[in-house]
Amino acid sequence: MTPDDAPLVYVKSFNPSRVERRRSAEAAETGDLRRDPVYVYTDPIVLAVNVALATRRPLLVRGRSGAGKSSLARSVAHVLGWRYYEAVVTSRTQASDLLSQVDLLRRLQDAREGALAEGMTPYVEPGPLWWAFAPKSACWRGDRAECGLETGLEDPNQNPEAATVEGREPHRAVVLIDEIDKADPDVPNNLLVPLGSFQFQVAETGFQVATTPERAPLVLITTNEEREMPAAFLRRCIELEIELPTRRRLVEIGQAHFPEMDGDLLDPVTSALLGPEDPQREDEPVDVNPAEFVDTLRACEGLGIQPGSAEWRALSKATVWKFGRDEPGAGGGRNRR
């Protein structure tokens, strides 16, 4: 065993199984695959999560689309038993949107109907970081008396398993800020203060939202690297790069997602996508991402299609060899998108 292959030995506050599965009734009812996370961990991934927890820094997760960046956050929340919140960033997202927003449309409607509430508090909508920092104050928008509400807002926690811990609400959360590189360059820097101090002020009401370092959330931020991140922001993040998968890892991911699938389907699909098995090249990077591989297996299983059939080529073009990418042996290279 070489030094690079040796197991990493340290005190782990996050210690998942190699393969983590969560089968939830909610996933079966809604068909939302994100609520039924399966994740195959590696030593570098586990270490990066532990470093982020120990330092209380955001974890910036890099990697190509479909590599498993976003699903990592949900899996970590399930393993830890913490609440889970997420925000998908767009070109219009501002840093303030992740803290709180004001429903100006509802306020305008109330004004037209002569039902305008006093003050701005009733129109404040807590963002994911507010819920993660202080869910009780988020429930009442910071001031129960001013709101005049009989019941508070519903907590958008997306981890039902974390609803109660010994009859009490879990005190920590995982927050996913997905695809931050889509936002304006100022957005990452504008998050530095709330993510570093675990507090912020609601501009419209002056209410101070805060949590203690011991109850600070774990914030995972993903990027597809479509835009360069500010240097100041990068310096304050823990970095994890999810590299291109190897054949060995893809097979392990396939087995984790479909534990009852036999080799009569898994092996032929793997060979058809990656070429014949070569033990000496098992750990070389391949140009099929985990999401594409799982989609192909799921489609083959559900549609009863086997590699080598007349239907296989059309299926693989729909799931993997798409947008101008060439399959092995077709010429033209395999990395075009």
C-alpha positions, 0 to 999 in steps of 0.5 A: 500500500502506497502512502496515497492509498493509506486510509486517512486517520483522524477524529471524524464528526462526520463519519458516513458509511461508504454507501449511504442510502435513504429510502423515504415514503415521501420520495415514493409518493412524490417521485422526487429522486432528490428525496431518496438520496444514494451517495457513494463516499470517498475519503477526500469527500468525507475529509472535506466535510469534516474540515468544513465542520471543524473550521465552520467555513463554507464548503465550495464543491467544484465539478462537472454537471452530474458529478454529485455536487448537489446530492452531496448536501442532501446526503450529508444532512441525512447522515447528520440528522440535521435540517436541510434547506436549499437555494438554486441560484439564478442570474437574478439572485442577490445575496439578500435573497438568501437572507430574507425578501419582502413580498412587495406584490402582496403588500401592494395588493393589501394596500389596494384592498385597504388591508395594509398591515402596519410596518414591514414585518408581515411582508418579510419572507425569511430566506434559507440562511435565516431558517438555518440560523434561527428557525424560531424567529424565522417562523414569526418573521422576527416579531410575533406580536407585530405579525399578528398571526395566529400561527407562524410560517411553515418551516421549509426544512426538507429533511423530514427525518430531522423533524424531531430529535428526542422530541426537540427540534434539531438545532443545526442545519445543512444549507445548499447554495446551488450553482453560485457561479450563475449569480452576479460576481458581487453575490459571493462577496456579499455573503462573506459577512453573514457566513463568517459571523453567523448573523445579519440584520433584516434591512426592512425591520432592523431585526437581528438574526444570529446563531452561535458558532456551536449551532452554525449550519454547514453551508455547501456551495456548488459551482460548475465553474462557468464564472471565476469566483472572487479571490476573497470568497475563495480564501474563506471557503474549504474546497472540494473538487469532485473529479471525473469518475473512474470505471470502478467508481461508476460501477460502485455507484450503479450497484448502490442505486440498484442493489438488486440489479444483476450483472446481466444488465449492469455489466453490459451497460458498463462495457457498452458505455466505457468499452471492454473491461481492463483491470489496469485501467479501472482507476482511469477517469472516464467521460461519463458522469454518474448522473448519466450512468444512473439514468442509463441503468434506470432507463434500461431496467424500466424499458427492458432494453439491453445493450447491443439491441436496436433500441440501445443506440437511441437510448444511449444517445438520449442519456449519454452521447448527446449534444454533439458528444461522440460515443467510443469508436464513432470518431471525433472525440468524446469530450465535445458538448 
